[in-house]
Amino acid sequence: MSEQAVENTVLDRFECRACGYVYEPEKGDDKHDIDPGTPFAELPVNWRCPVCTAKKVAFTNIGPAGTASGFKENLGYGLGVNKLTPAQKNILIFGALALGFLFFISLYGLQ
């Protein structure tokens, strides 16, 4: 008998659609005295976004931290770039910009 994998959404992050604030269960919410490790589903019904005071229903599940952003069906496209986490994409983008700037500045060394 094979066991089916069940997705665990307990530690998923939730993003406010109004302002972009991300509730991370690992960090909790200091402003409302929510302890770290508290899942989004266990937040009080009257809990509001600490940035814009939007209600709990204004939040959408964006998955666990450290995973690729975007729709799962689109992760195979983009020469593998779609499988990068947001932090890895930032390193790739800003690293390429810094490298381009260094190449540009190195042209001043040519005479």
All heavy atoms as an XYZ file, in Angstrom:
850
protein
N       0.852     -1.176      0.000
C       0.000      0.000      0.000
C       0.896      1.237      0.000
O       1.786      1.369      0.815
C      -0.906     -0.017      1.231
C      -1.748      1.224      1.361
S      -2.754      1.208      2.831
C      -4.175      0.365      2.211
N       0.689      2.154     -0.929
C       1.505      3.365     -0.986
C       0.782      4.511     -0.284
O      -0.437      4.656     -0.377
C       1.787      3.745     -2.441
O       0.569      4.057     -3.083
N       1.582      5.286      0.418
C       1.010      6.434      1.120
C       1.105      7.655      0.220
O       2.123      7.896     -0.410
C       1.782      6.689      2.416
C       1.661      5.554      3.402
C       2.437      5.861      4.678
O       2.772      7.029      4.901
O       2.697      4.918      5.423
N       0.038      8.408      0.192
C       0.038      9.621     -0.605
C       0.627     10.755      0.218
O       0.389     10.874      1.416
C      -1.379      9.987     -1.039
C      -1.985      8.996     -1.998
C      -3.382      9.408     -2.404
O      -3.939     10.334     -1.845
N      -3.932      8.723     -3.374
N       1.413     11.587     -0.448
C       2.014     12.731      0.231
C       0.941     13.800      0.447
O       0.216     14.171     -0.464
C       3.151     13.305     -0.603
N       0.850     14.246      1.666
C      -0.106     15.291      2.008
C       0.674     16.570      2.248
O       1.640     16.578      3.006
C      -0.904     14.909      3.282
C      -1.852     16.020      3.664
C      -1.646     13.613      3.052
N       0.277     17.620      1.564
C       0.988     18.883      1.724
C       0.697     19.461      3.104
O      -0.446     19.557      3.527
C       0.572     19.868      0.640
C       1.059     19.473     -0.732
C       0.771     20.544     -1.754
O       0.765     21.733     -1.392
O       0.550     20.180     -2.908
N       1.750     19.866      3.784
C       1.621     20.453      5.104
C       1.635     21.970      4.961
O       2.640     22.556      4.597
C       2.789     19.989      5.990
C       2.628     20.436      7.415
O       1.616     21.022      7.777
N       3.619     20.166      8.219
N       0.501     22.591      5.218
C       0.389     24.042      5.057
C       0.489     24.776      6.385
O       0.186     25.955      6.457
C      -0.948     24.407      4.375
O      -2.018     23.944      5.206
C      -1.051     23.787      3.009
N       0.933     24.091      7.443
C       0.980     24.713      8.770
C       1.948     25.881      8.794
O       1.645     26.937      9.342
C       1.363     23.659      9.838
C       1.582     24.311     11.178
C       0.273     22.614      9.942
N       3.125     25.736      8.196
C       4.126     26.795      8.254
C       4.182     27.629      6.978
O       5.186     28.284      6.709
C       5.499     26.195      8.560
C       5.617     25.555      9.936
C       6.997     24.975     10.142
C       5.313     26.554     11.041
N       3.114     27.609      6.198
C       3.062     28.445      5.007
C       2.987     29.916      5.384
O       2.405     30.286      6.399
C       1.850     28.081      4.144
C       2.063     26.811      3.346
O       3.152     26.224      3.467
O       1.141     26.420      2.625
N       3.575     30.736      4.524
C       3.507     32.182      4.717
C       2.246     32.717      4.032
O       1.790     32.154      3.054
C       4.741     32.851      4.119
C       6.031     32.383      4.760
C       7.255     32.878      4.034
N       7.181     32.457      2.641
C       7.637     33.184      1.623
N       8.190     34.335      1.828
N       7.522     32.745      0.396
N       1.702     33.794      4.556
C       0.506     34.408      3.988
C       0.805     35.875      3.724
O       1.357     36.561      4.575
C      -0.685     34.266      4.940
C      -1.278     32.885      4.939
C      -0.664     31.843      5.609
C      -2.441     32.625      4.251
C      -1.191     30.575      5.607
C      -2.990     31.351      4.234
C      -2.362     30.330      4.912
N       0.419     36.342      2.525
C       0.693     37.710      2.116
C      -0.589     38.529      2.086
O      -1.620     38.079      1.590
C       1.341     37.719      0.732
C       1.685     39.109      0.244
C       2.347     39.084     -1.122
O       2.103     38.132     -1.893
O       3.093     40.020     -1.415
N      -0.510     39.750      2.613
C      -1.639     40.679      2.587
C      -1.785     41.201      1.162
O      -0.842     41.743      0.587
C      -1.392     41.826      3.561
S      -2.707     43.060      3.575
N      -2.973     41.043      0.597
C      -3.200     41.518     -0.770
C      -3.301     43.031     -0.835
O      -3.153     43.610     -1.902
C      -4.476     40.894     -1.333
C      -4.319     39.403     -1.582
C      -5.576     38.822     -2.149
N      -6.664     39.017     -1.187
C      -7.762     38.311     -1.142
N      -7.964     37.373     -2.025
N      -8.677     38.530     -0.238
N      -3.525     43.684      0.299
C      -3.664     45.136      0.302
C      -2.312     45.843      0.317
O      -2.096     46.800     -0.419
C      -4.500     45.572      1.495
N      -1.375     45.365      1.158
C      -0.115     46.106      1.316
C       1.136     45.287      1.042
O       2.224     45.839      0.946
C      -0.027     46.684      2.727
S       0.213     45.454      4.028
N       1.014     43.960      0.925
C       2.178     43.135      0.638
C       2.891     42.598      1.862
O       3.894     41.904      1.739
N       2.389     42.882      3.066
C       3.002     42.345      4.284
C       2.897     40.823      4.258
O       1.893     40.263      3.859
C       2.291     42.890      5.530
C       2.644     42.164      6.804
C       3.835     42.424      7.466
C       1.796     41.201      7.337
C       4.165     41.756      8.628
C       2.115     40.522      8.503
C       3.304     40.802      9.145
O       3.634     40.119     10.287
N       3.962     40.144      4.682
C       3.975     38.684      4.701
C       4.022     38.211      6.149
O       4.957     38.552      6.882
C       5.180     38.125      3.916
C       5.224     36.613      4.019
C       5.104     38.547      2.458
N       3.004     37.444      6.548
C       3.006     36.833      7.873
C       3.798     35.542      7.793
O       3.478     34.648      7.006
C       1.588     36.533      8.371
C       1.600     35.767      9.676
C       1.894     36.410     10.868
C       1.386     34.394      9.699
C       1.952     35.717     12.064
C       1.437     33.694     10.890
C       1.726     34.349     12.064
O       1.799     33.662     13.247
N       4.861     35.460      8.585
C       5.699     34.267      8.623
C       5.525     33.599      9.975
O       5.864     34.185     11.006
C       7.155     34.631      8.386
C       7.394     35.265      7.031
C       8.851     35.486      6.729
O       9.680     34.678      7.154
O       9.143     36.487      6.061
N       4.993     32.374     10.009
C       4.754     31.684     11.280
C       6.011     31.525     12.129
O       5.936     31.535     13.349
C       4.210     30.320     10.861
C       3.681     30.507      9.503
C       4.522     31.578      8.877
N       7.177     31.394     11.486
C       8.417     31.234     12.248
C       8.737     32.470     13.074
O       9.399     32.388     14.100
C       9.595     30.948     11.303
C       9.468     29.661     10.536
C       8.670     29.830      9.249
O       8.501     30.976      8.786
O       8.184     28.822      8.727
N       8.291     33.636     12.609
C       8.591     34.896     13.300
C       7.453     35.355     14.200
O       7.681     36.078     15.162
C       8.898     35.990     12.280
C      10.149     35.721     11.479
C      10.396     36.831     10.492
C      11.642     36.552      9.671
N      11.858     37.581      8.641
N       6.223     35.008     13.868
C       5.076     35.484     14.631
C       4.781     36.941     14.334
O       5.134     37.452     13.279
N       4.147     37.615     15.268
C       3.790     39.034     15.108
C       3.990     39.731     16.443
O       3.173     39.594     17.356
C       2.345     39.149     14.627
C       1.898     40.588     14.448
O       2.759     41.490     14.462
O       0.686     40.809     14.300
N       5.078     40.481     16.566
C       5.393     41.176     17.819
C       4.371     42.263     18.151
O       4.081     42.504     19.317
C       6.786     41.800     17.747
C       7.889     40.753     17.705
O       7.631     39.619     18.167
O       8.981     41.064     17.215
N       3.833     42.905     17.128
C       2.900     44.011     17.356
C       1.618     43.550     18.053
O       1.036     44.269     18.842
C       2.575     44.683     16.026
C       1.777     45.952     16.161
C       1.626     46.658     14.828
C       0.879     47.956     14.990
N       0.681     48.645     13.707
N       1.181     42.320     17.750
C      -0.049     41.784     18.338
C       0.217     40.658     19.335
O      -0.687     39.889     19.657
C      -0.984     41.281     17.229
C      -1.483     42.377     16.335
N      -1.036     42.532     15.048
C      -2.376     43.370     16.540
C      -1.634     43.572     14.493
N      -2.455     44.102     15.379
N       1.456     40.528     19.800
C       1.858     39.509     20.777
C       1.529     38.089     20.315
O       1.028     37.270     21.075
C       1.220     39.765     22.149
C       1.717     41.054     22.776
O       2.905     41.378     22.569
O       0.937     41.728     23.453
N       1.818     37.799     19.048
C       1.654     36.455     18.504
C       3.019     35.775     18.585
O       4.001     36.268     18.036
C       1.153     36.487     17.043
C      -0.147     37.273     16.929
C       1.017     35.080     16.493
C      -1.321     36.676     17.647
N       3.081     34.656     19.284
C       4.343     33.949     19.489
C       4.870     33.348     18.193
O       4.087     32.936     17.331
C       4.159     32.830     20.522
C       3.842     33.359     21.908
O       4.316     34.461     22.233
O       3.121     32.660     22.643
N       6.211     33.265     18.047
C       6.781     32.566     16.895
C       6.327     31.109     16.871
O       6.172     30.480     17.911
C       8.291     32.661     17.132
C       8.462     33.847     18.023
C       7.235     33.883     18.880
N       6.097     30.588     15.682
C       5.629     29.220     15.524
C       4.118     29.094     15.463
O       3.598     27.985     15.356
N       3.399     30.215     15.531
C       1.935     30.183     15.470
C       1.479     30.147     14.016
O       1.731     31.082     13.265
C       1.330     31.425     16.162
O       1.825     31.511     17.489
C      -0.184     31.363     16.168
N       0.825     29.074     13.578
C       0.337     29.002     12.193
C      -0.741     30.055     11.929
O      -1.426     30.513     12.846
C      -0.255     27.596     12.088
C       0.249     26.844     13.258
C       0.563     27.848     14.315
N      -0.881     30.415     10.667
C      -1.848     31.442     10.283
C      -3.263     31.035     10.667
O      -4.065     31.864     11.095
C      -1.764     31.706      8.779
C      -2.593     32.858      8.324
C      -2.157     34.162      8.491
C      -3.823     32.658      7.722
C      -2.919     35.240      8.082
C      -4.601     33.726      7.300
C      -4.146     35.019      7.480
N      -3.580     29.750     10.547
C      -4.929     29.263     10.856
C      -5.265     29.428     12.335
O      -6.438     29.513     12.694
C      -5.065     27.806     10.456
N      -4.261     29.486     13.196
C      -4.501     29.610     14.630
C      -4.501     31.055     15.120
O      -4.635     31.303     16.318
C      -3.453     28.811     15.403
C      -3.586     27.320     15.189
C      -2.553     26.529     15.958
O      -1.882     27.098     16.846
O      -2.402     25.330     15.664
N      -4.352     32.015     14.216
C      -4.429     33.419     14.619
C      -5.858     33.742     15.033
O      -6.806     33.158     14.504
C      -4.006     34.336     13.461
C      -2.543     34.281     13.054
C      -2.306     35.155     11.829
C      -1.646     34.723     14.188
N      -6.035     34.666     15.976
C      -7.395     35.028     16.391
C      -8.212     35.567     15.215
O      -7.668     36.111     14.260
C      -7.178     36.122     17.435
C      -5.751     36.058     17.823
C      -5.010     35.398     16.707
N      -9.522     35.413     15.298
C     -10.413     35.871     14.228
C     -10.313     37.379     14.041
O     -10.387     37.887     12.925
C     -11.878     35.465     14.543
C     -12.820     35.990     13.488
C     -11.988     33.965     14.660
N     -10.082     38.108     15.124
C     -10.007     39.568     15.047
C      -8.597     40.076     14.756
O      -8.356     41.278     14.815
C     -10.541     40.198     16.329
C      -9.744     39.793     17.554
O      -8.885     38.908     17.495
N     -10.034     40.429     18.666
N      -7.654     39.185     14.431
C      -6.288     39.601     14.098
C      -6.300     40.382     12.801
O      -7.038     40.075     11.873
C      -5.390     38.372     13.953
C      -3.966     38.713     13.642
C      -2.987     39.055     14.516
C      -3.355     38.739     12.345
N      -1.807     39.282     13.853
C      -2.010     39.101     12.520
C      -3.813     38.493     11.066
C      -1.114     39.225     11.463
C      -2.929     38.619     10.000
C      -1.603     38.983     10.206
N      -5.494     41.434     12.740
C      -5.420     42.278     11.548
C      -3.977     42.451     11.117
O      -3.054     42.255     11.898
C      -6.050     43.635     11.817
C      -7.532     43.525     12.128
C      -8.214     44.791     11.764
N      -9.655     44.650     11.962
C     -10.511     45.000     11.034
N     -10.097     45.479      9.904
N     -11.793     44.875     11.261
N      -3.800     42.836      9.875
C      -2.474     43.089      9.327
C      -1.791     44.181     10.150
O      -2.381     45.238     10.384
C      -2.585     43.523      7.865
S      -1.004     43.976      7.123
N      -0.561     43.958     10.614
C       0.119     44.961     11.419
C       0.522     46.204     10.636
O       0.840     47.239     11.231
C       1.344     44.236     11.960
C       1.526     43.053     11.113
C       0.198     42.722     10.516
N       0.482     46.163      9.310
C       0.877     47.317      8.504
C      -0.326     48.164      8.104
O      -0.368     49.368      8.330
C       1.657     46.861      7.248
C       1.987     48.044      6.363
C       2.910     46.117      7.646
N      -1.355     47.506      7.527
C      -2.490     48.273      6.985
C      -3.818     47.963      7.670
O      -4.847     48.475      7.245
C      -2.609     48.032      5.487
S      -3.132     46.360      5.057
N      -3.805     47.135      8.681
C      -4.988     46.719      9.458
C      -6.061     46.014      8.619
O      -7.243     46.085      8.936
C      -5.620     47.891     10.237
O      -6.173     48.823      9.318
C      -4.634     48.561     11.164
N      -5.657     45.342      7.545
C      -6.607     44.559      6.750
C      -7.017     43.316      7.536
O      -6.273     42.809      8.363
C      -5.989     44.156      5.423
N      -8.213     42.822      7.274
C      -8.710     41.634      7.965
C      -7.972     40.387      7.493
O      -7.291     40.389      6.477
C     -10.210     41.474      7.721
C     -11.036     42.557      8.366
C     -12.506     42.303      8.156
C     -13.326     43.388      8.844
N     -14.757     43.151      8.698
N      -8.147     39.328      8.238
C      -7.481     38.057      7.961
C      -7.859     37.488      6.593
O      -7.058     36.817      5.950
C      -7.856     37.081      9.075
C      -6.870     36.002      9.330
C      -7.285     35.201     10.549
C      -6.680     33.827     10.471
N      -7.089     32.959     11.545
N      -9.059     37.777      6.116
C      -9.510     37.244      4.824
C      -8.783     37.896      3.652
O      -8.856     37.394      2.530
C     -11.037     37.401      4.642
C     -11.785     36.560      5.661
C     -11.443     38.846      4.732
N      -8.062     38.993      3.893
C      -7.338     39.680      2.824
C      -5.987     39.040      2.541
O      -5.242     39.516      1.698
C      -7.157     41.150      3.189
N      -5.658     37.954      3.231
C      -4.372     37.289      3.067
C      -4.507     36.070      2.156
O      -5.517     35.386      2.180
C      -3.825     36.850      4.434
C      -3.229     37.971      5.231
C      -4.029     38.895      5.855
C      -1.855     38.092      5.353
C      -3.491     39.929      6.592
C      -1.307     39.121      6.092
C      -2.118     40.044      6.707
N      -3.456     35.820      1.362
C      -3.410     34.636      0.508
C      -2.176     33.810      0.843
O      -1.139     34.355      1.208
C      -3.361     35.015     -0.983
O      -2.235     35.852     -1.217
C      -4.615     35.719     -1.419
N      -2.314     32.515      0.693
C      -1.226     31.589      0.978
C      -0.184     31.684     -0.130
O      -0.498     31.501     -1.298
C      -1.778     30.169      1.075
C      -0.742     29.176      1.529
O       0.457     29.396      1.443
N      -1.217     28.055      2.025
N       1.076     31.958      0.256
C       2.154     32.030     -0.733
C       3.166     30.905     -0.543
O       4.231     30.914     -1.142
C       2.857     33.400     -0.726
C       3.453     33.713      0.635
C       1.908     34.481     -1.194
C       4.321     34.961      0.644
N       2.845     29.941      0.306
C       3.694     28.763      0.475
C       4.768     28.957      1.528
O       4.907     30.022      2.113
N       5.532     27.916      1.765
C       6.577     27.979      2.788
C       7.748     28.845      2.350
O       7.946     29.086      1.155
C       7.003     26.525      2.968
C       6.597     25.842      1.720
C       5.413     26.587      1.186
N       8.532     29.315      3.315
C       9.704     30.137      3.031
C      10.759     29.310      2.314
O      10.888     28.113      2.532
C      10.266     30.696      4.328
N      11.502     29.958      1.441
C      12.592     29.292      0.746
C      12.184     28.460     -0.445
O      12.974     27.679     -0.952
N      10.960     28.628     -0.911
C      10.523     27.897     -2.098
C      10.394     28.861     -3.265
O      10.328     30.069     -3.083
C       9.168     27.210     -1.881
O       8.196     28.198     -1.530
C       9.250     26.167     -0.783
N      10.367     28.309     -4.449
C      10.241     29.135     -5.643
C       8.875     29.804     -5.664
O       7.871     29.211     -5.296
C      10.426     28.281     -6.888
N       8.862     31.060     -6.086
C       7.598     31.782     -6.166
C       6.956     31.530     -7.527
O       7.631     31.249     -8.500
C       7.838     33.280     -5.965
O       8.760     33.758     -6.912
N       5.665     31.623     -7.583
C       4.945     31.430     -8.830
C       4.121     30.161     -8.818
O       4.113     29.409     -7.852
N       3.425     29.928     -9.919
C       2.573     28.764    -10.042
C       3.414     27.520    -10.283
O       4.399     27.551    -11.011
C       1.579     28.951    -11.191
C       0.638     30.096    -10.970
C       0.747     31.252    -11.716
C      -0.350     30.013    -10.004
C      -0.121     32.300    -11.506
C      -1.225     31.053     -9.803
C      -1.110     32.212    -10.546
N       3.017     26.409     -9.676
C       3.787     25.171     -9.795
C       3.879     24.686    -11.233
O       4.882     24.131    -11.644
C       3.177     24.092     -8.913
C       3.359     24.363     -7.449
C       2.762     23.284     -6.594
C       2.925     23.653     -5.123
N       2.316     22.675     -4.242
N       2.836     24.915    -12.044
C       2.863     24.438    -13.420
C       3.811     25.251    -14.296
O       4.181     24.825    -15.386
C       1.458     24.409    -14.032
C       0.749     25.740    -14.039
C      -0.128     25.975    -12.822
O      -0.055     25.191    -11.862
O      -0.872     26.954    -12.827
N       4.248     26.433    -13.830
C       5.147     27.271    -14.622
C       6.609     27.131    -14.215
O       7.466     27.784    -14.797
C       4.740     28.742    -14.500
C       3.421     29.024    -15.167
O       2.997     28.282    -16.035
N       2.765     30.087    -14.759
N       6.916     26.302    -13.231
C       8.282     26.210    -12.737
C       9.235     25.554    -13.736
O      10.437     25.712    -13.633
C       8.317     25.457    -11.403
C       7.617     26.158    -10.244
C       7.725     25.312     -8.983
C       8.176     27.542    -10.001
N       8.725     24.843    -14.714
C       9.575     24.189    -15.695
C      10.034     25.100    -16.818
O      10.876     24.719    -17.621
N       9.500     26.290    -16.915
C       9.852     27.210    -17.990
C      10.949     28.166    -17.532
O      11.293     28.239    -16.371
C       8.616     28.016    -18.418
C       7.516     27.149    -18.969
C       6.393     26.881    -18.207
C       7.614     26.587    -20.218
C       5.379     26.071    -18.697
C       6.613     25.785    -20.722
C       5.496     25.537    -19.955
O       4.505     24.739    -20.440
N      11.502     28.933    -18.463
C      12.447     29.983    -18.125
C      13.870     29.520    -17.906
O      14.606     30.107    -17.132
N      14.303     28.459    -18.582
C      15.678     27.951    -18.493
C      16.097     27.667    -17.059
O      17.246     27.865    -16.675
C      16.652     28.948    -19.134
C      16.389     29.282    -20.615
C      17.306     30.379    -21.078
C      16.532     28.040    -21.477
N      15.161     27.260    -16.222
C      15.475     26.922    -14.837
C      15.420     28.085    -13.871
O      15.531     27.900    -12.665
N      15.283     29.295    -14.381
C      15.252     30.476    -13.507
C      13.986     30.497    -12.662
O      13.997     30.995    -11.539
C      15.388     31.769    -14.343
C      15.301     33.007    -13.472
C      16.694     31.766    -15.111
N      12.901     29.921    -13.155
C      11.651     29.917    -12.397
C      11.725     29.055    -11.153
O      10.881     29.156    -10.273
C      10.491     29.444    -13.270
C      10.061     30.502    -14.244
O      10.424     31.655    -14.108
N       9.292     30.126    -15.239
N      12.723     28.174    -11.054
C      12.866     27.322     -9.877
C      13.669     27.994     -8.773
O      13.827     27.433     -7.700
C      13.515     25.994    -10.260
C      12.630     25.156    -11.162
C      13.260     23.838    -11.494
C      12.340     23.042    -12.416
N      12.899     21.752    -12.765
N      14.195     29.186     -9.032
C      14.974     29.906     -8.026
C      14.061     30.547     -7.000
O      12.952     30.979     -7.315
C      15.826     30.993     -8.688
C      16.888     30.526     -9.682
C      17.563     31.737    -10.308
C      17.896     29.639     -9.008
N      14.550     30.644     -5.769
C      13.801     31.351     -4.737
C      13.952     32.846     -4.982
O      14.861     33.279     -5.702
C      14.333     30.989     -3.345
O      15.685     31.452     -3.235
C      14.259     29.499     -3.074
N      13.098     33.661     -4.377
C      13.243     35.112     -4.553
C      14.623     35.632     -4.144
O      15.171     36.525     -4.795
C      12.140     35.682     -3.664
C      11.096     34.624     -3.672
C      11.859     33.329     -3.683
N      15.217     35.088     -3.098
C      16.551     35.533     -2.678
C      17.597     35.177     -3.733
O      18.493     35.989     -4.026
C      16.917     34.907     -1.338
N      17.485     33.998     -4.323
C      18.429     33.605     -5.368
C      18.261     34.472     -6.613
O      19.246     34.816     -7.276
C      18.230     32.133     -5.723
C      18.642     31.182     -4.628
C      18.234     29.749     -4.911
O      17.220     29.500     -5.574
N      19.013     28.802     -4.412
N      17.022     34.841     -6.935
C      16.799     35.722     -8.082
C      17.411     37.093     -7.835
O      18.000     37.683     -8.743
C      15.301     35.857     -8.358
C      14.680     34.629     -8.964
C      13.193     34.815     -9.191
C      12.564     33.540     -9.709
N      11.117     33.666     -9.881
N      17.306     37.604     -6.620
C      17.918     38.895     -6.298
C      19.427     38.845     -6.459
O      20.035     39.777     -6.992
C      17.555     39.324     -4.872
C      16.150     39.853     -4.778
O      15.570     40.265     -5.768
N      15.600     39.838     -3.580
N      20.043     37.770     -5.987
C      21.499     37.628     -6.128
C      21.883     37.579     -7.602
O      22.851     38.221     -8.026
C      21.991     36.375     -5.381
C      21.856     36.584     -3.879
C      23.432     36.055     -5.752
C      22.112     35.349     -3.052
N      21.128     36.846     -8.396
C      21.407     36.742     -9.826
C      21.265     38.101    -10.513
O      22.146     38.516    -11.270
C      20.464     35.722    -10.462
C      20.649     35.461    -11.949
C      21.994     34.798    -12.198
C      19.529     34.588    -12.477
N      20.200     38.816    -10.241
C      19.949     40.102    -10.898
C      20.974     41.149    -10.472
O      21.629     41.782    -11.310
C      18.516     40.592    -10.593
C      17.498     39.690    -11.281
C      18.334     42.044    -11.029
C      16.076     39.903    -10.804
N      21.132     41.350     -9.179
C      22.026     42.403     -8.714
C      23.490     42.024     -8.905
O      24.342     42.894     -9.095
C      21.720     42.772     -7.265
C      20.385     43.445     -7.130
C      19.345     42.815     -6.478
C      20.156     44.682     -7.690
C      18.106     43.422     -6.364
C      18.937     45.302     -7.588
C      17.898     44.671     -6.923
N      23.804     40.732     -8.889
C      25.164     40.300     -9.200
C      25.515     40.596    -10.645
O      26.621     41.047    -10.951
N      24.564     40.344    -11.551
C      24.794     40.642    -12.963
C      24.937     42.145    -13.186
O      25.779     42.585    -13.982
C      23.654     40.088    -13.812
N      24.147     42.949    -12.487
C      24.276     44.402    -12.602
C      25.639     44.878    -12.107
O      26.278     45.735    -12.718
C      23.160     45.106    -11.830
C      21.775     45.056    -12.469
C      20.738     45.637    -11.518
C      21.776     45.827    -13.776
N      26.099     44.337    -10.979
C      27.403     44.714    -10.431
C      28.519     44.293    -11.381
O      29.476     45.061    -11.608
C      27.604     44.078     -9.055
N      28.421     43.100    -11.950
C      29.424     42.633    -12.888
C      29.452     43.517    -14.139
O      30.523     43.887    -14.628
C      29.144     41.178    -13.261
C      30.181     40.487    -14.136
C      31.511     40.401    -13.393
C      29.703     39.095    -14.508
N      28.294     43.877    -14.658
C      28.208     44.778    -15.803
C      28.816     46.133    -15.502
O      29.515     46.720    -16.338
N      28.575     46.637    -14.297
C      29.157     47.924    -13.898
C      30.679     47.822    -13.835
O      31.392     48.729    -14.281
C      28.591     48.361    -12.540
C      29.170     49.635    -12.031
C      28.798     50.850    -12.583
C      30.097     49.629    -10.997
C      29.338     52.039    -12.122
C      30.639     50.804    -10.527
C      30.263     52.013    -11.094
N      31.194     46.713    -13.287
C      32.646     46.532    -13.217
C      33.261     46.459    -14.614
O      34.334     47.028    -14.854
C      32.988     45.285    -12.415
C      32.759     45.381    -10.917
C      33.006     44.033    -10.254
C      33.657     46.440    -10.306
N      32.594     45.763    -15.531
C      33.094     45.724    -16.905
C      33.091     47.109    -17.527
O      34.025     47.492    -18.229
C      32.269     44.766    -17.760
C      32.574     43.318    -17.531
C      31.575     42.368    -17.620
C      33.858     42.888    -17.247
C      31.854     41.024    -17.422
C      34.149     41.548    -17.047
C      33.137     40.611    -17.135
N      32.052     47.874    -17.272
C      31.966     49.227    -17.811
C      33.084     50.104    -17.255
O      33.745     50.827    -18.000
C      30.590     49.832    -17.487
C      30.441     51.248    -17.959
C      30.259     51.521    -19.305
C      30.485     52.298    -17.067
C      30.121     52.820    -19.749
C      30.340     53.603    -17.494
C      30.160     53.869    -18.848
N      33.313     50.046    -15.965
C      34.371     50.847    -15.335
C      35.749     50.390    -15.826
O      36.669     51.200    -15.962
C      34.262     50.755    -13.796
C      32.991     51.446    -13.313
C      35.462     51.343    -13.105
C      32.931     52.927    -13.641
N      35.901     49.106    -16.108
C      37.198     48.614    -16.576
C      37.565     49.162    -17.947
O      38.739     49.182    -18.319
C      37.202     47.083    -16.608
O      36.374     46.601    -17.636
N      36.595     49.651    -18.694
C      36.888     50.257    -19.997
C      37.728     51.523    -19.854
O      38.436     51.904    -20.775
C      35.587     50.551    -20.738
C      34.776     49.337    -21.191
C      33.455     49.784    -21.801
C      35.559     48.501    -22.175
N      37.659     52.176    -18.709
C      38.457     53.376    -18.478
C      39.952     53.030    -18.363
O      40.806     53.880    -18.542
C      38.010     54.115    -17.222
C      36.743     54.893    -17.420
C      35.555     54.479    -16.834
C      36.717     56.034    -18.225
C      34.381     55.181    -17.032
C      35.548     56.737    -18.420
C      34.382     56.310    -17.830
O      33.227     57.008    -18.023
N      40.243     51.757    -18.081
C      41.637     51.330    -17.983
C      42.281     51.147    -19.351
O      43.510     51.086    -19.457
N      41.477     51.047    -20.403
C      42.022     50.906    -21.766
C      42.520     52.262    -22.259
O      41.888     53.289    -22.056
C      40.947     50.371    -22.708
C      40.384     48.996    -22.394
C      39.268     48.678    -23.374
C      41.471     47.953    -22.482
N      43.643     52.240    -22.923
C      44.152     53.516    -23.441
C      44.542     53.428    -24.877
O      45.053     52.625    -25.446
C      45.308     53.990    -22.598
C      44.823     54.281    -21.205
C      45.722     55.259    -20.481
O      46.644     55.805    -21.039
N      45.416     55.490    -19.223
